[in-house]
Amino acid sequence: MSEARLSRFNRLLDRLDAVVPQPQAWFFALRIWIAMMLALYVAFWLQLESASSAAVSVAILAQPKRGQAISKAIYRFLGTILGGVISIVFAAAFGQDRVLMLVCFTAWLSLCVFVAQYLQDTRAYGAMLSGYTVAIIAISNIDTPQNVFDAAVSRVAAIAVAITAITFINDALASPSTWRGLLPPIATALRSAKVFARQALRDGDPGPEKALDLIRMTAPLRADASAIAGELDDGPQRAAGARSAIAALYATMAASRNFAIAARDAGPDRPAIAEARSICARLVADDGASVDNSAFAEARGRLRALIEAAVRDGRRSLDEVLTLQRARDLATALMFAQDGLNALRNGHRPLRDVRLPTHRDFPVAFRGAARVALAFALTAALFVGLGWPATTYALVQVAAMGAMSSVNPDPLKYANGVVIGIPLAGLAAGLILLLTLPTVNGFPILALAVAPVVFAACFLILNPPTASIGFILLVYFPVLLSPGNPQSFDAQTFFGNFAQMTIVAVILATTVRVILPIRPDQARAYAFDSAIRDVRSALVGAGGDAVDRTSLNSDRIFQYAQINAGPDIVRARRLKLAFAIAHLEASAARAHDQLRAFHRDAVLQTASAQARAALAGGTVGDIEAAAQALLRAVRDADASQSLPVARAVSDLVAVARVMARHKRFLQTIAHPET
């Protein structure tokens, strides 16, 4: 075969490989199809009133990995229980007043969507679900409130059947474990963090862009870390290890940059700084060898000795103390990262259990809740004004679609998926319901008829650009098909439901674009204002836990980078300021946290109070003077206080240095230093 023909043949194979789903995609689709049919069959056998809800629930719970499905199933069940209870309360309180029930439901849905904005992953889904479940149970029975209790029981039963079915199938067919899938990316991120640290130790600060690359590699891992706990008996330990490793990766990035900047400010390497640099370089050496616990203990012990010697020596500069402390911070972060990775791999209890908070802006959450409320009100007014019969179907769908769009990372992309996915779901359901099923009988024929649609939807879900289309197709195909026992073949009902759902899709797409949209410049302003408030709180001693703040600030920067549009030079300047704000806020929070511990120490009490007052005042000169006073005071204190004082002094100096480098920013937070 000639070289040209071989090249064309290879290109053809590459194209086929890009189009034809991989084996794991086929296995995923097979699991979801079997689980949907099993749930539907059991629901028919139990004669549940809403048997099709079991298949729909399996579609909603469709996740490629076992832990993701289990986590989502747990919060789906809890959200359904809460929504069912609220539905019964609404029916009892407002059963005779439709308008009041609709108003109260709108308020409840908005509240659930607002709360969901501040939660994470499947917990956000559970909060959102408890909102639109009331629509499924109470609003759909607004004319027959006496049926609400039975509808709630039937809904909970269908959800339980779906959860049991998908859990059983995932276990029986060996669905991939989330923790196994999380091991390679965390290990890769740790290697990248070591490369980042090596560059910082050797060449100086790698800069905000490379730091952002490391955050982008780390931040998406948080969702899977939260889903591990329910997979195995030692799942909570593995999940804690994953969280600890992710938090440590953030800290490694920050400590590497901070060491490089502090060493630059300290001037030519003094012997202690040179030794600290060498110690950290050995921990991140590119020799393929794993650093064991004894090596970390030895490194941290030697760095502690260097820090204590610098603190007790009255001739050392503040910048030298800061540099040595940041070297120990880097060693500590690397130790926690390695320990967390080992805990994830082996299932042992990690050295620490930390949270991974995410950043949320109140205006964004409020607008999301208001958008859903307005979409629901607009739909209700439109269908009531048109005199359309059975409008509760449309109200239920707009509540569900609007709520799900609110917790989606990209509501506009989700709305586009709805506009495309609903017609596809209607076409597939119509062909099967009106052309295929009337000519044959039996559940096996139904299962075979829906298989191509389920498989196609699953393939779309696994492809990120078409994931929202696949999700809508997988969920709303059984909604429109509405399989029952006996099956209804009423074409008028089908086309009426399809028309209402299409109108709802258009309304949702319109509201996302028109009603309270958030432009990139607005989102940047919201994030910046939130960061300013956090800095002010941190400077006066209300900054919270330091580990939490590092993770939250990293998540804020990750989100900010997605909306940081504009010319390269402008984007770079904004990103540099975002990292500076994060550094300032975290350093101030850590400083106050350490200074509080000196309150009962008679020797350090006065100096620590002076330092806290200097932080609250926000004057660079006062903060540096307070750090010097603290260093002088510790020479008369117990030797055990040397390391805590070094941590406090290093954070005080870090605050002063950031303020000195960003004087214009100080005007923004209304501090006197300019």
C-alpha positions, 0 to 999 in steps of 0.5 A: 500500500502506497504511503498516500493511501496509508495516510488516507486510511489512517485519517479515515480511522481517526475520523471513525474513532472520533465518531464511533462511541468507545466501549465504555460508552456502550457499557454506560448506555447498556447499564442505563437502558437496563436500569430504566427498563428494570425500574419501569417493569417493577413499577408496573408490577407494583401497579404504581400510579406514576410508573413512568416516573421510575424510568424518568428518575433513572434517566436523571440519575444516569452517571458514568461512575458509581459514586456519582450515581449513588450521591445523586440518588441519596439527595434525590430521595431526600429532596423528594421526601422534603418536596412531598411533605411541603406538597401535603402542607400546601394542599392542606393550607391552600387547597381552596385557593389556587392563586394563593397556592401558586404564589406560595409555590413560586416563593418556595421554588425561588427559595430552593433555587436560591439555596441551591446556588450556595450548595455544591454538586448533588446537594445543590441538586437535592435542594433544587429538586425539593422545589419542583417536586412540589409542582409535580405533586401539588400543582399537578393536583391543584384541582384535586387537592384530596389526591396530593397525599396519594400522589406524594406516596406514589412519587416517593415509591417511584423514586425508591424503585429507580434508586434501587434499580440503578444501584443494583445494575451499577453493582451487577455490571461493575460500573466504574468506581469514582475513586479509581477514576479520580486517582490518575488526575490527582496524581497528574495534578500533584506532578504538575504542582511539583513542576510548578514548585521547582520552577518557583524555587529555581527561577522565581515566581512562575506568574498568575497564568501558570498558577491559574493553569494548576487551579484549572487542573485541580478545581474540576476534581472537587465534584468527584471527591464529594461523590466517593463517600458512598461507594465503599465502606472506607469511602468516607476516608477515601473522600477525605483523602481526596479533599485533603489532596485537592486543598493541598494542591491549592496550598502548594501553588500558593506557597510556591509563589509566595516563597519565590516572591518573599525570597526576591524581596529578601535579597541575595540568598542568606545561608538559611534561605539557601538551605530552605530552598535546597530542602524544598527542592529535594521534596519536588525533585524530578527523579521519579522517587516517592517522598515518604513520611520520614523525609517529610518529617525530616524536612519540616523538622529542619525548616522549623529549626531554621525558622526558630533560629531566625526568630530568636536572632534579632538580626534577621529581617522580616522578609527572611522570616517570611521566606523561611515560613513559606518554605515550611508551608510548601513542605507541609502542603506537599506532605498533605497532598501526598498523604491525601493521594495515598489515603484515596488509593489505600482507604486509610484515614488521612492526616486531616479532614478539610472542607472544599468550599466554593465561591458564590455571589449573592446577586448571581444567586438572587437573579437565578432565583428571580429568573425561575420565579418570573419564568413560572409566572410568565408561563402561568399567565400565558397559558391561563390567558390562552385558555389552554386546557390542562395547563398544570402540565406546562407549569410542572415542566417550566418549574422543573426545567427552570430549576435544573437550569439554575444549578447548571454551570452554564444556564444558557448552554442548558437552555440551548440543550432544552430547545434542541433536546425537546423536539428530538425527544418529541420526535422519538416518543411520537414515532414509538408511541404512534407508529411502533407500539400500536402494532405490537404488544408486550413489555419486551417490544417496548424495551427494544423500541426505546433502546436506540433512543436511550443509547443515542442519548447516553452517547450525547451525554458523554460528549461534553459539547452535546451533554445538555442535549443528551440529558434532555433527550434521555429525561424527557423522552420517557416523560413524553412517551409516558409508558403505562399499563395499559398504554394510552395511544391518544394522539391528541394528548401526546401532541398537546403535551408536546406543544406545551413542552415546546412552548416551555422550552422557548420560554426558558430559552427566552428568559435566560437571555432576556430576564435578568441576564448576567453580563461578563462585566457584571459577573466580574464586578460581583466577584470583585465586590465579594472579594473586597468584602472578604478582605475587609472581614479578614483585616478585622479578624472575621476571615474564617478558617485559613484552609477554607479560605485558600480553597474558596479563593482558588475556586473564586479565581477559577470562576473569575477566569471564565468571565475574564474577557478582554485584551490580553494585557487587561486580562493579565492585569485583572488576574494578577490583582485577583491573586493579590486579593486572595493572598491578602485575604488569606494572609490576614485571616491566618494572622488573626487566627494565630494572634488570637492564640496569644491572648492568654500569653502574658509576654505576647499579649500586648504585641498581639493586640497591637498587631491585630489593631494594625491589621484592622487599621490597614496601614502598611507602616503600622503592620510592619512595626507590629510584626517587629514588636512581635519578634522582639517580644517572642525572645522573652517568651517560651521557646514553644512560641517561636514557630507560632510567632513566626507564622503570625509574623510571616502573615503580617509581613505578607499583608504589608507587602501586598498592600505596598505593591497594590496601593491603588487597591487600598483606595478601593477598600477604603484604607488610609494607606495610598 
